[in-house]
Amino acid sequence: MKKSQLAETAIDRIEKVFGRHQGYRRAHARGKSYRARFTATGSASELTTASHLQKGESRAFVRFSHFSPDPTWADAMSPVKGMAVQFELANGEATNIVGVTSPIFFAKTPEIFTEMLGVAKSFKKGKPSITELAGLLKDYPESGAMLNNIRKMQAPASFATGQYNSVHAFYFIGLNGQRRPIKYVWEPEGEVETLSPLDAVKLPVGSFEADIEDRIAKGPVNFRLDVILGQPEDPVDDPTKEWPDDREKLTIGYLAIVEEAPEADEIVFDPTLVTEGIACSEDRILNFRHDAYRISHQRRMSEQ
């Protein structure tokens, strides 16, 4: 099956499992968008020629979201949260970083992802049935880390206190053409804070959105952008695997989220939208997302 056909099938299955919610994205349906300032430290200038990562300031849009394709799910039923950032470049183009509060993904290939969508049918309070989970782990052992992670995952206490991981690897490309594998990590200004399951179930729908609105009304919400520097032996094509904890991290910039930006709701935060000096890795899930995001956007726009 061609990549575009597989993406169409995946979106169809998402709609079948979670319902078709007109005007919403087919994943991370409910969220809130903001305007931000990004200040690059310049520490990445020897690794990449990307203009927004040279020392200086650029404008950006940020969207916080809940992972569920169903916007009516309670906040606690969607423990994975998302933070998507689009940088506005000086040449009028844009580039994106898409992160989630899980360090890994649950499928290695688009085919496995599409097949595994059925697990969502058994979700109860945001967690899969133990019986169905056991069957999936038998069929797809490489997915065990993420599925077990979902079972025990605690949501961040706020959109502002989560750690957001790119999940996928990318390449930084320097002036000499040298490629260095990296992964992005957005770190909150303060400590990472999570909710206990008991506290999470008490939250009404929309509590995360209300909290981030209150915080930004009092002043900027700040994040630090780090990159994990990969080594030759680190997998760049398998989002189900984490890199070793001892890999070097480099702080390459700071983000200040300053005001609401409803117009950013129309942005497609496609993680494959990269600029000169950055390249997508061989990760098939990463490259599959381009078609999936395009199809989701086309359907959403046709419903408005």
N, C-alpha and C positions, 0 to 999 in steps of 0.2 A: 504494500500500500504506500502511495506517495505521501511525503511529509504533510502536504496541505490537506490531503484526504484524511490522514490520521488525526490531524488537528481538528478537522470538522467532526469526526467521530467522537473525539474527546469532549468537545463542547456539547454535542448532542447528549452524551451520557451524563454530563454534569447537569444539564437541564432536566433529564429524566429522573435523576436521583434527588436533586434539590428543588426542582420546580423551575419554571421559567418566570423570572421576576422582571417585568418590563421596565426598561430604562436603567437597569443595574448591570454592572460588570458581572461576568460569569464566574469570577472568583474575586475574593475580597470585595464583596458587593457593597458593604456599608463602610463609609469612612469619612474623613474630613480633610480638606485641603488648605494649605497655608503658603504664604510667601516667606522667603528666607534670604539671608546673606551667607555666602560661603567665603571663608578666608583661607586661602592655601598658604601653608607654611613655607613652601618652596623646597621642602626636604625630598620631594619625589622628582625633582627636576633632572637628576642624573639617571633616573629610571625610565621616565616617559616624557615625550614631547607634548602631551596633552596640555592645551593652553590653560584650562581652568585649574590645573594642578601646579602651574608655575606660581611663584610668590605673588599674591595679590588677591583682589576681591571680585566675586562674581555673584550674580543674582540666581536664585533658585526657587523652585516650587517643591513643596513636600506634601505627600498624602499619607496619613495614618489610616490604618484599616484593620478590620477583623477578617480572618481568612475565609470564613464561610461564604459560599455562593448564595446563601439564603439570608437576606437582610433582616428577617424577623427573628433570627436566633438570638437568644440571650447572650450577653457579653461573656458569661462564664462558659458557654458552650463552644466558644471560639477562642481557645487558649493561645493559639498562635496569632500574633499581631504582626502587621506589616508596616514598613516605612519605605516609601518610594520617593526618590529625589530626582528631579530633572534640573540640570544646570543649563542656564542660558549663556551661550558662548558669544564672544565678541563678534564673530562673523555671521551671527543671526541663526546659527544652527543650535542644536541641543544634544545633550548626552545624559544618560540615566544611570543611576545605581538603585537597585531594588533589593531590599533586605527584609528578613523575617526574624522572629525571635527564636527560631530553631536553627541550629548550626548546620543541619543536613536536611536532605529531601528524602522522600520515602520510595522513590523509584529510580532505577539506573537508566532506563530507556523510555522513550515515548510509548512503545508498545506495552511495556509493563505498567506504566502510569495509566494508560487507557483501560487496561484490563482490571487494574486494582481499584478503579473508581467504584466498583460494586461494594467495597467495604463500607462506603458511606451509608449504605442502606441500613446497616446495623448500628449506626451511631446512636448512643443514648447518653444524654448529658455531655455530648462532645467526645465520647470515647467509644471505640469499637467493641463488639461482642468478643469475649474471650475465645469462644469456639471458632468464630470466623477468623479471628486474629491468628490463632494457632495454625489454621489451614493455610493462611497467606504466608506465614513464616516458613512453612514447609516448602511451599512452591517458590518463594522468593526470599531466600535466607539473607541476601544482601540488604533487604528492606527492614530487617528486624530491628536495627538500631533506631530508625525513625519511628516505627510503629510502637515500639516500647517507650520511646520518648514521648509520644502523644499520650499514652496511658498515664504517665506520671507528670506530665508537664504542668507547670503552674503559670498562669498568665502574669504579665507584669502588673504592678500596682497601678500603673498609668502608662499611656502612650509615651510619656516623657521619661519613664524610668526603665524602659526595656533596652536590651542589647540586640541590635539588628544585624544579621549576618547575610552576606550576599549568597551563601550556599554554593554558588557556582564559582569556578576559577576563571580568571581572565589573564591576559598578558599585558604587561607594560612594555612598550617599545621605546627604546632610547634613540639618541641621535645617531649612534653607530648601527642601529638596526637590531641590537641585542634584545632578546625577549626574556622577560622575567615573569614567571607565574605568580599571581597574587590572588588573595581574597580580601574583600572589603568587610570592615566591621564598624558600625556606628555605635559609639559608647556614650551613654548619657553623662551629663555634666556631673551629677552626683552619683551615688551608689545605685547599682541595679537593684530594684525592689520588686518582689513578686507577691502575689496574693495566695493565701492558703485556700484550699478548696472550699472551706466553710465560708470564708469571707467573699469568695468569688460568686457563690450561688446567691448571695444576698443582693448583688448588684442589679439594678433595673436596666433595661435596654437603654442604651445611650449614655450610660454613666461615664464611659471613657471619653466620649466626645465632649460632654459637659466639663469634665475635669481639665482637658487640654485647653478648652476655651477659657476657663477661669485662670489657668496658669499664664497663658499668653496675654490676657488682659492686664496682668500684673507686671509683665516684662518678658523679654525673649526667653524661649526654651532652647537650651544649648546642647549640642552634641559634638563629639570629637570623632573625626574620621581617621581610622587606622587601616593600614594594609598589613596582612600577614604575608611575609615573603616566603614563597615556596622554594623547595629544593628539587633537584632533578628526579628524585625518587617519589615525590608526592603526586598522587593521582590528580590529573586535571580533567578527566573525562567521566568521573563517577561522583555525583553529588550525594550519594549515600554514605560517603566516607569522609571523616574529618582528617585534617592534617595534624601531625603531632603537636602537643602543647608547647614544645620548646622552640617552635619556629619564631624567628625574629619578627617583631612588630614595629612598624614605623608610623608615627603620627604625621599625616599629610595635610590636615586642615581642620577647621572648626566651622560649625554651622549654627547660626542664630535664627530661630524661627520667630517671626515678628508679628504677623497679622494674617487674618483669614483671607483666603483667595478662592472664592467660589468658582471663578472662571477656570481654575485648574482641574475642576472635576471632569473636563472634557479631554484632558491629557491622557495619552496612551503611554503608560510607564513601562515600555518595552525594554527589558534588560539587555537586549542585543543592540540597542541604539547606542553605539559607541563612537568616539571621535578619533581623529588621528593621534597616534601615540598609545592607543588601547585597542586590543583585539579580543574577540571571544575565543574561548578555549574550544577543545574538541568535544566538550560535554554535549551529548545529543539532546538531553532535556533542555539545556539552555537554548540551543539553536531551534528546537521545536517550539519554544515559547513565542517566537516571532509570529508564526502563523496562527497560533492559538489566540494571541492578543489581538491580532488583526481581525479574526473572525468574530471574537467577542465584541470588539468595538463596532464592527459593521452591523451586527444584530442590535446592539444597544442604540446606535444612532437611528436605525430604521424604526425603532419603537417610539421615538420622541416626536 
